[in-house]
Amino acid sequence: MPVHEIRIDPALPLRDEPGTGHNRWHPDIPPVVRCAPGDEVVMETRDAFDGQMGQDATLKTVEAPDLDVVHPLTGPVHVDGAQPGDLLEIEILEIAPDTYGYTVQVPGFGFLRDVFPEPFIVRWHLADGWATSDDLPGVRVPAAPFMGTIGLSPGHAALSRITAREQAALERGGFVLPPSPDGAVPATVGRTGLRTIPPREQAGNVDIKQLGAGTRLYIPVDTPGALFSAGDAHFAQGDSEACGTAIEMRATLRVRFALHPGEAAAKGIRGPRFARSDYWVAPSYAAPRRFYATTGMSVSRDGEVVAEDATLAARNALLEMISHLGERGWSAQQAYAICSVAVDLKVSQLVDVPSFLVSAFLPEDIFTD
């Protein structure tokens, strides 16, 4: 089968190599390559902040990054024959990591942004299947690379619908980044293109750590050619990516496409699905042999039950885990970073009303001491 390639110059930001990708979702962005179902495509990808958080980045950089350039995606790839209503199967064949990664806490962003208003950075060395850092001595995180952002373009009707619903959420006081021409690549879609921050029906910034090599991702097609893109690679991540970033990196992605004509429409598939036939990571890390867990209920700090609030329960579980790591000698910001890259938040129960319960699982084997 043919193999198509999209190569980048890693020294250049996307704006200096606009022919390789985009940082907005829009059906009018022209494809970089075209392929047939069954073809393989190799795509080199930039990191989530488009080079701003390199090895020389300072806390000043982290404090005020240019969020208009997040996330630079490689693509689109036009899949011949794909039409709205089809289901595109993306077989993830390989994700080859870079040698440098980072985890940052950007003020105003992240699940606990009100608790952590100061910038913080962890610089990771990626080698031999592990991430290590002088900023978190004694921590060693196993490789489980995946693409944080991977998906298809919405069609024109979906673009209008999504823009309207996100604008309504913004007007209700929600945290939304609306369309903006600032930093947009290509500039021609800046005023109407969707920002890449949230996941949507055609996937996007899903941050599903099980989407590593060997997984098959299924996405409903909404525009001719499907228009597949990817970027925002992660070396490893805890379920929830709590501080807003995982172990971020550049990477090389290799995928193969299969097309299922009319299947999304026939089955009423409205969002991404995924499957695999073997462990996504070594079982000892998928379900750690040794762990320490904290819990959180949907009860406020002053003792008020907020009925059936999974967000509050997750927040409380995470705060308890940060407290536990503090008892073990880590600073609050170090603990928050460890949670983001290695701690899994699991919904333990949703039925024992009025209080939901979430558990936070810390794998003990990430500690070398």
C-alpha positions as CSV (number, residue, x, y, z in Angstrom):
1,M,0.0,0.0,0.0
2,P,1.2,3.6,-0.7
3,V,2.7,5.6,2.2
4,H,2.1,9.3,2.3
5,E,4.3,11.7,4.4
6,I,3.9,15.1,6.0
7,R,7.3,16.2,7.3
8,I,7.9,19.4,9.3
9,D,10.9,21.5,10.3
10,P,10.8,21.2,14.1
11,A,12.8,24.4,14.5
12,L,10.0,26.4,12.9
13,P,6.6,27.3,14.4
14,L,3.5,26.5,12.3
15,R,3.1,30.1,11.1
16,D,6.4,29.8,9.3
17,E,5.5,26.5,7.7
18,P,1.7,26.9,7.1
19,G,1.6,24.4,4.3
20,T,2.0,21.6,6.9
21,G,-1.0,22.2,9.1
22,H,-3.4,24.5,10.9
23,N,-4.5,25.5,14.4
24,R,-8.2,26.0,13.8
25,W,-10.9,23.5,12.7
26,H,-12.7,24.5,9.5
27,P,-13.9,22.5,6.4
28,D,-12.4,25.0,4.0
29,I,-8.8,24.3,5.0
30,P,-7.2,22.6,2.0
31,P,-5.7,19.2,2.5
32,V,-1.9,18.7,2.7
33,V,-2.1,15.2,1.2
34,R,-4.7,12.9,-0.3
35,C,-4.9,9.2,0.3
36,A,-7.1,6.2,-0.4
37,P,-8.6,3.9,2.2
38,G,-5.9,1.4,3.2
39,D,-3.0,3.8,2.7
40,E,-0.6,4.7,5.5
41,V,0.1,8.3,6.4
42,V,3.2,9.4,8.4
43,M,2.8,12.8,10.1
44,E,5.4,14.7,12.1
45,T,3.7,16.8,14.7
46,R,4.6,19.9,16.8
47,D,4.0,20.2,20.5
48,A,0.9,21.7,22.0
49,F,2.3,25.2,22.5
50,D,4.1,25.3,19.1
51,G,7.6,25.5,20.5
52,Q,7.0,28.1,23.2
53,M,7.9,25.7,26.0
54,G,11.3,24.5,24.8
55,Q,14.2,23.6,27.1
56,D,15.1,27.3,27.5
57,A,11.5,28.4,28.5
58,T,11.3,30.4,31.7
59,L,8.5,30.8,34.2
60,K,7.9,34.2,32.5
61,T,7.1,32.3,29.4
62,V,4.7,29.9,31.2
63,E,3.1,32.8,32.9
64,A,1.9,34.4,29.7
65,P,2.1,32.1,26.7
66,D,0.5,32.9,23.4
67,L,-2.7,30.7,23.6
68,D,-3.8,31.8,20.1
69,V,-1.4,29.4,18.5
70,V,-2.5,26.3,20.5
71,H,-2.7,23.5,19.1
72,P,-0.7,23.3,15.9
73,L,-2.1,20.3,14.0
74,T,-0.5,18.5,11.1
75,G,-2.9,18.0,8.2
76,P,-5.6,17.8,7.0
77,V,-5.4,14.5,5.2
78,H,-8.2,14.0,2.6
79,V,-9.4,10.4,2.5
80,D,-10.7,9.6,-1.0
81,G,-14.4,8.6,-1.1
82,A,-15.2,9.7,2.5
83,Q,-18.6,11.4,2.7
84,P,-20.9,12.8,5.5
85,G,-22.6,9.9,7.2
86,D,-19.6,7.5,6.8
87,L,-17.6,6.2,9.6
88,L,-13.8,6.7,9.3
89,E,-11.6,4.1,11.1
90,I,-8.2,5.4,12.0
91,E,-5.8,2.6,12.9
92,I,-3.0,4.0,15.0
93,L,0.1,2.1,14.0
94,E,2.9,4.0,15.7
95,I,3.7,7.1,17.8
96,A,7.4,7.8,18.0
97,P,8.3,10.3,20.8
98,D,10.8,13.1,20.8
99,T,13.5,13.2,23.4
100,Y,12.3,16.3,25.3
101,G,9.0,16.9,27.0
102,Y,7.4,19.3,29.4
103,T,4.5,19.8,31.8
104,V,3.4,23.3,32.6
105,Q,0.9,25.0,34.8
106,V,-0.4,28.1,33.0
107,P,-2.1,30.6,35.3
108,G,-5.9,30.7,34.6
109,F,-5.9,27.2,33.0
110,G,-6.3,23.7,34.4
111,F,-8.9,21.9,36.6
112,L,-7.7,23.6,39.8
113,R,-6.8,27.0,38.3
114,D,-8.3,28.9,41.2
115,V,-6.0,27.0,43.6
116,F,-2.8,27.3,41.5
117,P,-2.5,30.8,40.2
118,E,1.3,30.7,39.8
119,P,3.3,29.4,36.7
120,F,5.3,26.1,37.0
121,I,7.3,23.9,34.6
122,V,8.7,20.4,34.7
123,R,11.2,19.6,32.0
124,W,11.4,15.9,31.1
125,H,14.1,13.8,29.5
126,L,12.4,11.1,27.3
127,A,14.6,8.0,26.7
128,D,14.4,4.2,26.8
129,G,10.7,4.2,27.5
130,W,10.8,6.5,30.5
131,A,10.3,10.2,31.4
132,T,12.6,11.6,34.1
133,S,13.1,15.1,35.4
134,D,15.4,17.0,37.7
135,D,12.3,19.0,38.6
136,L,10.7,15.9,40.1
137,P,13.6,13.9,41.4
138,G,12.8,10.3,42.2
139,V,9.9,10.1,39.7
140,R,10.0,7.9,36.6
141,V,6.9,7.8,34.4
142,P,6.6,5.0,31.8
143,A,6.0,5.8,28.2
144,A,2.4,5.5,26.9
145,P,2.5,7.9,23.9
146,F,-0.7,9.1,22.2
147,M,-2.0,12.1,20.3
148,G,-3.9,14.4,22.6
149,T,-5.6,16.0,19.6
150,I,-6.7,13.8,16.8
151,G,-9.8,14.2,14.7
152,L,-11.7,15.3,11.6
153,S,-13.1,18.7,10.5
154,P,-16.7,19.4,11.1
155,G,-18.8,20.4,8.0
156,H,-20.3,23.8,7.5
157,A,-23.6,23.1,9.2
158,A,-21.8,21.6,12.2
159,L,-19.4,24.6,12.3
160,S,-22.3,27.0,12.6
161,R,-24.1,24.9,15.2
162,I,-21.0,24.4,17.4
163,T,-20.1,28.1,17.2
164,A,-23.6,29.0,18.4
165,R,-23.6,26.6,21.3
166,E,-20.2,27.6,22.5
167,Q,-21.0,31.3,22.2
168,A,-24.1,30.6,24.3
169,A,-22.0,28.8,26.9
170,L,-19.6,31.8,27.0
171,E,-22.5,34.2,27.5
172,R,-23.7,32.1,30.4
173,G,-20.3,32.6,32.1
174,G,-18.6,29.5,30.8
175,F,-14.8,29.2,30.1
176,V,-14.8,29.3,26.3
177,L,-12.3,30.4,23.7
178,P,-14.3,31.7,20.8
179,P,-13.1,32.1,17.2
180,S,-10.3,34.6,16.9
181,P,-8.1,35.7,13.9
182,D,-5.1,36.3,16.2
183,G,-2.5,33.7,15.5
184,A,-4.8,31.7,13.3
185,V,-3.2,29.4,10.7
186,P,-4.5,29.6,8.0
187,A,-5.4,33.2,8.5
188,T,-8.3,32.9,6.0
189,V,-10.4,30.9,8.5
190,G,-9.4,32.9,11.6
191,R,-12.7,34.7,12.1
192,T,-14.8,31.6,11.8
193,G,-12.6,28.6,12.5
194,L,-13.2,26.7,15.8
195,R,-10.5,26.8,18.4
196,T,-8.8,23.4,19.1
197,I,-9.2,23.5,22.9
198,P,-12.4,21.3,23.5
199,P,-13.3,17.9,22.1
200,R,-16.3,17.8,19.8
201,E,-18.3,15.3,17.7
202,Q,-15.5,14.8,15.3
203,A,-13.0,14.2,18.2
204,G,-10.3,16.8,18.4
205,N,-8.7,17.5,21.8
206,V,-10.0,14.3,23.4
207,D,-6.9,13.6,25.6
208,I,-7.8,9.9,25.7
209,K,-4.6,8.2,26.8
210,Q,-5.7,4.8,25.5
211,L,-5.4,6.1,21.9
212,G,-1.9,4.7,21.6
213,A,-0.4,2.4,19.0
214,G,-2.7,-0.5,18.4
215,T,-6.0,1.4,19.0
216,R,-8.6,1.8,16.3
217,L,-10.4,5.2,16.5
218,Y,-13.8,5.5,14.8
219,I,-15.1,9.0,14.0
220,P,-18.3,10.0,12.1
221,V,-17.5,11.9,8.9
222,D,-19.1,15.3,8.5
223,T,-17.5,16.8,5.4
224,P,-16.3,15.3,2.1
225,G,-12.8,13.8,2.4
226,A,-13.1,13.6,6.2
227,L,-10.1,15.9,6.6
228,F,-8.1,14.2,9.3
229,S,-5.5,16.0,11.4
230,A,-3.5,15.3,14.6
231,G,-1.0,17.0,17.0
232,D,-0.6,17.7,20.7
233,A,1.3,14.5,21.4
234,H,1.7,13.2,24.9
235,F,4.4,10.9,26.2
236,A,2.2,10.0,29.2
237,Q,-0.8,11.3,31.0
238,G,-3.0,10.7,34.0
239,D,-6.6,10.2,33.3
240,S,-7.9,13.8,33.5
241,E,-4.7,15.8,32.7
242,A,-5.6,17.8,35.7
243,C,-3.1,20.7,35.5
244,G,-3.9,21.3,31.9
245,T,-0.9,19.6,30.3
246,A,0.5,16.1,30.2
247,I,4.1,15.2,29.3
248,E,3.9,17.3,26.1
249,M,6.2,16.6,23.2
250,R,6.7,16.5,19.5
251,A,6.2,13.1,17.8
252,T,5.8,11.2,14.6
253,L,2.4,9.6,14.0
254,R,1.8,6.7,11.6
255,V,-1.8,5.8,10.8
256,R,-3.9,3.8,8.3
257,F,-7.5,4.5,7.3
258,A,-10.5,2.3,6.6
259,L,-13.8,3.7,5.4
260,H,-17.2,2.3,6.5
261,P,-19.7,3.9,4.1
262,G,-22.9,5.2,5.6
263,E,-22.3,3.4,8.9
264,A,-22.3,6.5,11.2
265,A,-25.7,7.6,9.7
266,A,-27.2,4.1,9.8
267,K,-26.2,3.5,13.4
268,G,-26.7,7.0,14.7
269,I,-23.1,7.4,15.8
270,R,-22.7,11.0,16.9
271,G,-19.2,11.0,18.4
272,P,-15.9,9.2,18.5
273,R,-15.5,5.6,19.6
274,F,-12.4,3.5,20.0
275,A,-11.3,-0.2,20.4
276,R,-8.3,-2.4,20.7
277,S,-7.6,-6.1,21.1
278,D,-4.6,-6.0,23.5
279,Y,-3.4,-4.1,26.5
280,W,-2.9,-0.4,25.8
281,V,0.0,-0.4,28.2
282,A,1.7,-3.0,30.4
283,P,-1.0,-4.3,32.8
284,S,1.0,-3.3,35.8
285,Y,0.6,0.3,34.7
286,A,-3.0,0.1,33.3
287,A,-4.1,-1.4,36.7
288,P,-1.1,-0.7,39.0
289,R,-0.1,-3.5,41.4
290,R,0.7,-1.0,44.1
291,F,-1.3,2.2,44.5
292,Y,-2.5,4.8,47.0
293,A,-5.9,6.3,46.5
294,T,-7.8,9.2,47.8
295,T,-11.6,9.9,47.5
296,G,-13.8,12.9,47.0
297,M,-17.5,13.3,47.4
298,S,-19.9,16.0,46.1
299,V,-19.7,17.8,49.3
300,S,-18.3,21.3,49.6
301,R,-15.5,22.3,51.9
302,D,-18.0,23.9,54.3
303,G,-20.0,20.7,54.4
304,E,-22.8,21.4,52.0
305,V,-24.0,18.5,49.8
306,V,-24.1,19.6,46.2
307,A,-26.3,16.8,44.9
308,E,-25.0,14.6,42.0
309,D,-22.0,16.9,41.2
310,A,-19.3,14.7,39.7
311,T,-17.1,17.8,39.1
312,L,-17.0,18.6,42.8
313,A,-16.3,15.0,43.7
314,A,-13.4,14.9,41.3
315,R,-12.0,18.2,42.6
316,N,-12.1,16.9,46.2
317,A,-10.4,13.6,45.3
318,L,-7.7,15.6,43.5
319,L,-7.2,18.0,46.4
320,E,-6.9,15.1,48.8
321,M,-4.2,13.5,46.6
322,I,-2.3,16.7,46.4
323,S,-2.5,16.9,50.2
324,H,-1.2,13.3,50.4
325,L,1.7,14.0,48.1
326,G,2.5,17.0,50.3
327,E,2.7,14.7,53.3
328,R,5.4,12.8,51.4
329,G,7.5,15.9,50.8
330,W,6.4,17.3,47.5
331,S,5.5,21.0,47.0
332,A,1.9,21.7,46.0
333,Q,2.9,22.5,42.4
334,Q,5.0,19.4,42.1
335,A,2.1,17.3,43.4
336,Y,-0.3,18.9,41.0
337,A,2.1,18.1,38.1
338,I,2.5,14.4,39.3
339,C,-1.3,14.2,39.4
340,S,-1.6,15.5,35.8
341,V,0.9,13.0,34.3
342,A,0.3,9.9,36.4
343,V,-2.8,10.0,38.6
344,D,-6.1,8.5,37.4
345,L,-9.4,9.9,38.4
346,K,-12.1,7.2,38.4
347,V,-15.8,7.6,39.0
348,S,-16.5,5.1,41.7
349,Q,-20.2,5.6,41.9
350,L,-23.0,7.7,40.4
351,V,-26.1,6.2,42.0
352,D,-25.8,6.6,45.8
353,V,-27.6,9.9,45.8
354,P,-27.2,12.7,46.7
355,S,-23.4,12.3,46.8
356,F,-21.3,11.0,43.8
357,L,-17.8,9.6,44.7
358,V,-14.6,9.9,42.7
359,S,-11.3,8.1,43.5
360,A,-7.8,9.3,42.6
361,F,-5.3,6.5,42.0
362,L,-1.6,7.1,42.4
363,P,0.7,4.3,41.0
364,E,3.4,3.8,43.6
365,D,5.8,2.3,41.0
366,I,6.5,5.7,39.5
367,F,8.7,6.5,42.5
368,T,12.3,5.2,42.4
369,D,13.2,5.9,46.0
